[in-house]
Amino acid sequence: MKRVAALGVATAILLAVGCAGAPKPDGAIPAEGYLSDEVVVQLTNAVPPAPAPGSVADIADKGASARLVALEDGDRWLLATAHAELRPPLALQHFDCALGVRLGSAETPALDRVMARIFYDANSAAERVKARQARLRPVGDDPNRRACQTLTPAARRSASYPSGSAAVATAYGEAFAALEPDRAEAVRRIGHEIGVSRLVCAMHYPTDVAVGEQIGRDVAARAVATPAFQADMAAARGELAAARRSGLTNPGCAAERAALAIPLP
């Protein structure tokens, strides 16, 4: 218990220190993405339906989710709590350790705008699919199941398939990989681990996350290829380079590494 408590404090620092930078004004975040509505429709029409209740896939999902109860209140649970924030610019700091920088310690308006547009595209695609599904979340199927975030009754009963969080996180990882190819593997891993965090939080089942990740990859591939994204890359890369030259890194990286090393049950 002492190890968990100590590491839990360090994991909390990862979130608290990482978020020390002042949030940018809402007006700086564009309410549009890189993709047209037609492209989003094309991508989402190809997404298969959720597993049918009682199917082999559904039963496997529910068994896997039930095993994750063992992680409640541990270090991986605390990291999952931090990962619940996925709105830019604060969510970009989940990638601090993978990038070797401390985002939030410097102004990054171009990077914030790029990722806000990526967020819009990935979230829009996931929500479009979710609107035609009726699968409950683990916390909706089991009213006694704990979530690692505060939920309203409506949010507890909201649709689980696909995971919009996994779609957004994966799209962030792909966009960062395009901006920083030398760190592609590391940033993609964090995008995936944020999806895993949604399993730990009992907000999604494994199939929800896997399909959300595919949506994120598909959205990012199309978004990164747009002339608008290509035009934004130079400024965003310049801001990442400036953040790296500052020499500041997130002091919670050791806690993150330890939490991510914990095997899933």
URTAWO-V838021 format. One record per residue. N is the residue number from 0. RES is the residue in one small letter. PSI is psi in degrees with one decimal (999 if undefined). Layout:
BEGIN
{{N:RES:PSI} {N:RES:PSI}}
END
This chain:
BEGIN
{{0:m:-35.6} {1:k:-39.5} {2:r:-43.5} {3:v:-43.1} {4:a:-44.9} {5:a:-44.1} {6:l:-30.6} {7:g:-39.9} {8:v:-43.3} {9:a:-37.4} {10:t:-38.5} {11:a:-35.4} {12:i:-36.4} {13:l:-41.4} {14:l:-48.0} {15:a:-44.1} {16:v:-40.1} {17:g:-30.1} {18:c:13.6} {19:a:-25.7} {20:g:142.2} {21:a:133.3} {22:p:144.7} {23:k:153.5} {24:p:145.1} {25:d:-32.2} {26:g:-17.7} {27:a:-9.6} {28:i:115.2} {29:p:141.5} {30:a:49.9} {31:e:158.9} {32:g:-164.3} {33:y:-19.9} {34:l:147.2} {35:s:161.5} {36:d:-36.2} {37:e:-40.2} {38:v:-41.9} {39:v:-43.7} {40:v:-42.8} {41:q:-43.7} {42:l:-43.0} {43:t:-26.9} {44:n:-20.4} {45:a:-5.4} {46:v:129.6} {47:p:163.6} {48:p:164.8} {49:a:157.3} {50:p:138.4} {51:a:143.5} {52:p:131.0} {53:g:-2.5} {54:s:168.6} {55:v:-44.0} {56:a:-39.8} {57:d:-44.3} {58:i:-40.6} {59:a:-41.8} {60:d:-45.9} {61:k:-33.7} {62:g:-42.7} {63:a:-41.0} {64:s:-41.4} {65:a:-34.6} {66:r:-26.4} {67:l:-8.7} {68:v:-28.6} {69:a:-19.5} {70:l:-4.9} {71:e:133.5} {72:d:1.0} {73:g:-173.0} {74:d:-37.7} {75:r:-32.4} {76:w:-42.8} {77:l:-39.2} {78:l:-38.9} {79:a:-35.1} {80:t:-42.8} {81:a:-40.3} {82:h:-12.7} {83:a:-22.0} {84:e:112.6} {85:l:8.0} {86:r:137.8} {87:p:151.9} {88:p:-13.7} {89:l:-38.1} {90:a:-24.0} {91:l:-22.4} {92:q:-10.6} {93:h:-20.5} {94:f:5.7} {95:d:-52.9} {96:c:-38.3} {97:a:-32.6} {98:l:-17.3} {99:g:31.4} {100:v:-178.8} {101:r:84.2} {102:l:143.0} {103:g:-15.0} {104:s:-9.6} {105:a:163.3} {106:e:129.8} {107:t:57.9} {108:p:-38.2} {109:a:-45.4} {110:l:-42.4} {111:d:-42.3} {112:r:-41.6} {113:v:-49.6} {114:m:-27.2} {115:a:-38.3} {116:r:-36.0} {117:i:-43.7} {118:f:-47.7} {119:y:-46.7} {120:d:-50.4} {121:a:-42.4} {122:n:-39.9} {123:s:-43.1} {124:a:-46.5} {125:a:-42.4} {126:e:-32.9} {127:r:-42.6} {128:v:-42.6} {129:k:-32.5} {130:a:-21.9} {131:r:11.8} {132:q:163.0} {133:a:22.2} {134:r:130.2} {135:l:156.5} {136:r:164.5} {137:p:-40.1} {138:v:-15.0} {139:g:-38.2} {140:d:-33.7} {141:d:101.6} {142:p:-15.3} {143:n:-4.8} {144:r:135.7} {145:r:140.9} {146:a:155.5} {147:c:27.2} {148:q:161.5} {149:t:131.5} {150:l:137.9} {151:t:162.3} {152:p:-37.5} {153:a:-40.7} {154:a:-35.8} {155:r:-32.4} {156:r:2.1} {157:s:167.3} {158:a:142.0} {159:s:-24.7} {160:y:127.6} {161:p:175.5} {162:s:110.7} {163:g:-34.4} {164:s:-43.4} {165:a:-37.9} {166:a:-46.6} {167:v:-47.6} {168:a:-41.8} {169:t:-41.2} {170:a:-40.0} {171:y:-47.9} {172:g:-42.0} {173:e:-39.4} {174:a:-42.9} {175:f:-36.6} {176:a:-36.1} {177:a:-35.3} {178:l:-34.6} {179:e:74.1} {180:p:-31.4} {181:d:-18.4} {182:r:20.6} {183:a:-46.9} {184:e:-42.9} {185:a:-43.7} {186:v:-33.8} {187:r:-35.1} {188:r:-42.0} {189:i:-40.5} {190:g:-43.0} {191:h:-42.7} {192:e:-29.7} {193:i:-37.5} {194:g:-42.8} {195:v:-37.2} {196:s:-32.0} {197:r:-25.2} {198:l:-45.6} {199:v:-35.9} {200:c:-5.0} {201:a:27.3} {202:m:-17.9} {203:h:159.9} {204:y:161.8} {205:p:-41.8} {206:t:-37.7} {207:d:-44.3} {208:v:-43.6} {209:a:-42.5} {210:v:-37.9} {211:g:-40.7} {212:e:-39.3} {213:q:-40.1} {214:i:-44.1} {215:g:-42.0} {216:r:-43.4} {217:d:-43.6} {218:v:-47.3} {219:a:-39.8} {220:a:-42.0} {221:r:-39.5} {222:a:-44.1} {223:v:-27.9} {224:a:-7.9} {225:t:148.9} {226:p:-33.6} {227:a:-44.5} {228:f:-45.0} {229:q:-36.6} {230:a:-28.2} {231:d:-14.0} {232:m:-42.0} {233:a:-46.6} {234:a:-41.8} {235:a:-42.1} {236:r:-38.1} {237:g:-39.1} {238:e:-39.3} {239:l:-40.8} {240:a:-40.4} {241:a:-40.1} {242:a:-37.5} {243:r:-37.8} {244:r:-22.5} {245:s:-22.7} {246:g:-1.9} {247:l:135.9} {248:t:164.8} {249:n:122.7} {250:p:-7.4} {251:g:8.2} {252:c:-34.6} {253:a:-39.5} {254:a:-40.3} {255:e:-45.9} {256:r:-42.6} {257:a:-42.2} {258:a:-39.7} {259:l:-18.0} {260:a:-10.3} {261:i:123.1} {262:p:145.3} {263:l:140.4} {264:p:999}}
END
